[in-house]
Amino acid sequence: MNPFTAQASQLSRDEHLIALEDSEWDLIILGAGVAGAAAAILAARSGFRTLLVDAKSFPREKVCGGCLNRRAQAALERLGVLQQLHQAGAVPITSLHLKIDKTSVVWNIPTLLSVRRSTLDSELVRAAIDSGAFFLDSVSGLVVPRIDEQTSKERFRQVRLQNLTEPKGRRVNAFANCILVADGLTRSSLRLESGWTSTVQPSSRIGVQRMFSASQVSSVNSRGLFPANQLQMIVSKDGYVGISRTDGDLVDIAGAIDPKSIAKRGSIAKTVCGIIGDAKDGPLFAYEKPNGKPDSFPDDMPQDTSEDWLATPALTRSSTRVASDRVFLLGDSIGYIEPFTGEGMSWALASAEAVMPLVSKSIGSTWHDGLSREWMSWVDSQRRQKQKTCWWISRQLRRLSVAAWTLRLCNSLYPIRAALIKKVTS
Ligand SMILES: Cc1cc2nc3c(=O)[nH]c(=O)nc-3n(C[C@H](O)[C@H](O)[C@H](O)COP(=O)(O)OP(=O)(O)OC[C@H]3O[C@@H](n4cnc5c(N)ncnc54)[C@H](O)[C@@H]3O)c2cc1C
C-alpha cells in the first residue's frame, strides 16, 4: 500500500473526504512540495491541527535539478530530515563543471547534496505525518472566496477539496483559521479568488526535466561523462541544462529552455541534446570512442520522446500580493526567476520557517492587514537580497559572449570566482 495514502488507512479517498466534510482546522496547506511539507512539519510540531493536501499521487517526481545548497541542507537538518536523505542515497556534489559557449571551467565547491524530489518530498511528508499533520495526496484544494453572510465563520476561510483519483471524484468543503498556498508556479488553488495576479515575464523560459537510470546511459557513463560528485551546467543560446547523479543510481537532467527553441527543434529531447551537443568540445565531451573517433553526447542518448520529459509553465513570474485575509503564499507561488543559481528549494524552506509566527498570530486572533504587510516586508527583503543577483545572472546568460567572457574573468580572478561559487552553493 502507498504509505502516503491518508496515513495508509483502508478508507478510500472519497470516504476520507466524506469524513472531512465541514471539518475545522487551524491550518490547511495546499501543496506538499518543499514549502508546504516543511510548513506542515513546523505547524504540527507547534500543536496546530494541520491538514496538508497535494493534487499529485505521492511519491511523485517534479521538475527540479534536486541540488540542495548549504542553506537548504541546514534547514532540512533543523527539520530533522537531512540524515534520512543521506540514508536514502543522496549524492554529495563537490565540483562544478560550468560550460558557457566554448568556455569551460571545473571548480571545487562546498558540498551540495543531490536528491530526487520524490525522495526529498516524501521524507518531508513522512516527517509531517509523524509530527501529527494529516496528509491526503491526489486531492486538490481550492480557496473559496468569502461570501458576506458567512459571519459565523468569520475566523475561518473555506477550502474546496476534490478527490482526483476519479474523473468525477467527490468534492467537500473544509474550513481553516489560516491557509498556506504552497502550490508552486501555477497557483491553481487561487483560481476562484480575485486580486492575486501573477506577472509572467513574456520572454520567460520553461523548466524541463528527466531522469535516466545510470544503466540507460551506461555507455556514456562508463567513459566518466557523469562523474558521481560533479554538477555539470551547460549554457547555450537555447537555454541551459544541469546534469547530476542522484539517489537511486539515477542521472537527473534538468534545464531552463526557451519555448521557441523547443518549437523550432521539434521536441524537448532534441533541444536538450542540442544544448549538450553545443558543448561537445569541452572536457565533458573530450573522450574517444573505442575506434578512436570523437563521440558526441546526443548519439549516446537513449531514444526518447518529449512525453518522457516533465515540463513547467513559464518560470519567471512574480506576485504583487503575498497575503490577504488569512491566506499566505509560500515558496514558488510567491514568484520565481530561473533555476541557474539553484536556490529555489532553500527559498521555499526559508519561507516555510519565516511564515510560522504569522500563522500563529492569524490562528489566535482576528485578521488585520498588518499581517499581510509583515509578510510582504519579509518577502521584499528576500527579493532584494537573494533574487536580485539571480535576476542579473539569468539576464547575462542570454548574452553568451558576455557570459563566456565573465566566466573567463571569474576563473582568473579568485575573489570573483569565490563570490560566484558562494552564490551558487550557500
Ligand atoms: C529546471 C529546474 C531546476 C531546478 N533546480 C533546482 C535545484 O537544483 N535546487 C533548488 O534548490 N531548486 C531548484 N529548482 C527550483 C525548485 O524546484 C522550486 O523552487 C521548488 O520546487 C519550490 O517548491 P514549492 O514547494 O514552492 O513548490 P513545488 O515544489 O512546485 O510544489 C507545489 C506542489 O503543489 C501541488 N499542487 C499544485 N496545485 C495544487 C492544488 N490546487 N491543490 C493541492 N496541491 C497542489 C503540486 O502537485 C506540487 O506537489 C529548479 C527549478 C527548475 C524549474
The ligand as an SDF file (V2000), in Angstrom:
LIG
                    3D

 53 58  0  0  0  0  0  0  0  0999 V2000
   14.5960   23.1450  -14.2160 C   0  0  0  0  0  0  0  0  0  0  0  0
   14.6010   23.4730  -12.7540 C   0  0  0  0  0  0  0  0  0  0  0  0
   15.6700   23.0760  -11.9630 C   0  0  0  0  0  0  0  0  0  0  0  0
   15.6970   23.4050  -10.6220 C   0  0  0  0  0  0  0  0  0  0  0  0
   16.7620   23.0040   -9.8690 N   0  0  0  0  0  0  0  0  0  0  0  0
   16.8280   23.3490   -8.5770 C   0  0  0  0  0  0  0  0  0  0  0  0
   17.9320   22.9450   -7.7800 C   0  0  0  0  0  0  0  0  0  0  0  0
   18.8370   22.2340   -8.2410 O   0  0  0  0  0  0  0  0  0  0  0  0
   17.9760   23.3570   -6.4840 N   0  0  0  0  0  0  0  0  0  0  0  0
   16.9660   24.1280   -5.9320 C   0  0  0  0  0  0  0  0  0  0  0  0
   17.0540   24.4750   -4.7470 O   0  0  0  0  0  0  0  0  0  0  0  0
   15.8950   24.4840   -6.6580 N   0  0  0  0  0  0  0  0  0  0  0  0
   15.7890   24.1250   -7.9620 C   0  0  0  0  0  0  0  0  0  0  0  0
   14.6960   24.4700   -8.6840 N   0  0  0  0  0  0  0  0  0  0  0  0
   13.6090   25.2230   -8.0440 C   0  0  0  0  0  0  0  0  0  0  0  0
   12.7160   24.3190   -7.1710 C   0  0  0  0  0  0  0  0  0  0  0  0
   12.2860   23.2060   -7.9160 O   0  0  0  0  0  0  0  0  0  0  0  0
   11.4880   25.1130   -6.6940 C   0  0  0  0  0  0  0  0  0  0  0  0
   11.8820   26.3850   -6.2440 O   0  0  0  0  0  0  0  0  0  0  0  0
   10.7940   24.3700   -5.5480 C   0  0  0  0  0  0  0  0  0  0  0  0
   10.2650   23.1580   -6.0170 O   0  0  0  0  0  0  0  0  0  0  0  0
    9.6600   25.2110   -4.9700 C   0  0  0  0  0  0  0  0  0  0  0  0
    8.9680   24.4440   -4.0200 O   0  0  0  0  0  0  0  0  0  0  0  0
    7.4520   24.7190   -3.6940 P   0  0  0  0  0  0  0  0  0  0  0  0
    7.1260   23.8330   -2.5420 O   0  0  0  0  0  0  0  0  0  0  0  0
    7.1900   26.1650   -3.5800 O   0  0  0  0  0  0  0  0  0  0  0  0
    6.6280   24.2610   -4.9870 O   0  0  0  0  0  0  0  0  0  0  0  0
    6.5730   22.8390   -5.6910 P   0  0  0  0  0  0  0  0  0  0  0  0
    7.7490   22.0300   -5.3480 O   0  0  0  0  0  0  0  0  0  0  0  0
    6.2750   23.1320   -7.1150 O   0  0  0  0  0  0  0  0  0  0  0  0
    5.3080   22.1140   -5.0290 O   0  0  0  0  0  0  0  0  0  0  0  0
    3.9990   22.5080   -5.3130 C   0  0  0  0  0  0  0  0  0  0  0  0
    3.0770   21.3290   -5.0190 C   0  0  0  0  0  0  0  0  0  0  0  0
    1.7230   21.8020   -5.0550 O   0  0  0  0  0  0  0  0  0  0  0  0
    0.9040   20.7980   -5.6490 C   0  0  0  0  0  0  0  0  0  0  0  0
   -0.3160   21.4660   -6.1180 N   0  0  0  0  0  0  0  0  0  0  0  0
   -0.4640   22.2720   -7.2000 C   0  0  0  0  0  0  0  0  0  0  0  0
   -1.7280   22.7490   -7.2530 N   0  0  0  0  0  0  0  0  0  0  0  0
   -2.3930   22.2300   -6.1730 C   0  0  0  0  0  0  0  0  0  0  0  0
   -3.7120   22.3640   -5.6640 C   0  0  0  0  0  0  0  0  0  0  0  0
   -4.6270   23.1440   -6.2440 N   0  0  0  0  0  0  0  0  0  0  0  0
   -4.0370   21.6760   -4.5560 N   0  0  0  0  0  0  0  0  0  0  0  0
   -3.1340   20.8780   -3.9230 C   0  0  0  0  0  0  0  0  0  0  0  0
   -1.8590   20.7210   -4.3710 N   0  0  0  0  0  0  0  0  0  0  0  0
   -1.4970   21.4090   -5.4590 C   0  0  0  0  0  0  0  0  0  0  0  0
    1.7850   20.2110   -6.7430 C   0  0  0  0  0  0  0  0  0  0  0  0
    1.3550   18.9090   -7.0890 O   0  0  0  0  0  0  0  0  0  0  0  0
    3.1670   20.2180   -6.0580 C   0  0  0  0  0  0  0  0  0  0  0  0
    3.4440   18.9960   -5.4160 O   0  0  0  0  0  0  0  0  0  0  0  0
   14.6280   24.1390  -10.0350 C   0  0  0  0  0  0  0  0  0  0  0  0
   13.5400   24.5170  -10.8200 C   0  0  0  0  0  0  0  0  0  0  0  0
   13.5190   24.1930  -12.1670 C   0  0  0  0  0  0  0  0  0  0  0  0
   12.3260   24.6060  -12.9780 C   0  0  0  0  0  0  0  0  0  0  0  0
  1  2  1  0
  2  3  1  0
  2 52  2  0
  3  4  2  0
  4  5  1  0
  4 50  1  0
  5  6  2  0
  6  7  1  0
  6 13  1  0
  7  8  2  0
  7  9  1  0
  9 10  1  0
 10 11  2  0
 10 12  1  0
 12 13  2  0
 13 14  1  0
 14 15  1  0
 14 50  1  0
 15 16  1  0
 16 17  1  0
 16 18  1  0
 18 19  1  0
 18 20  1  0
 20 21  1  0
 20 22  1  0
 22 23  1  0
 23 24  1  0
 24 25  2  0
 24 26  1  0
 24 27  1  0
 27 28  1  0
 28 29  2  0
 28 30  1  0
 28 31  1  0
 31 32  1  0
 32 33  1  0
 33 34  1  0
 33 48  1  0
 34 35  1  0
 35 36  1  0
 35 46  1  0
 36 37  1  0
 36 45  1  0
 37 38  2  0
 38 39  1  0
 39 40  1  0
 39 45  2  0
 40 41  1  0
 40 42  2  0
 42 43  1  0
 43 44  2  0
 44 45  1  0
 46 47  1  0
 46 48  1  0
 48 49  1  0
 50 51  2  0
 51 52  1  0
 52 53  1  0
M  END
$$$$
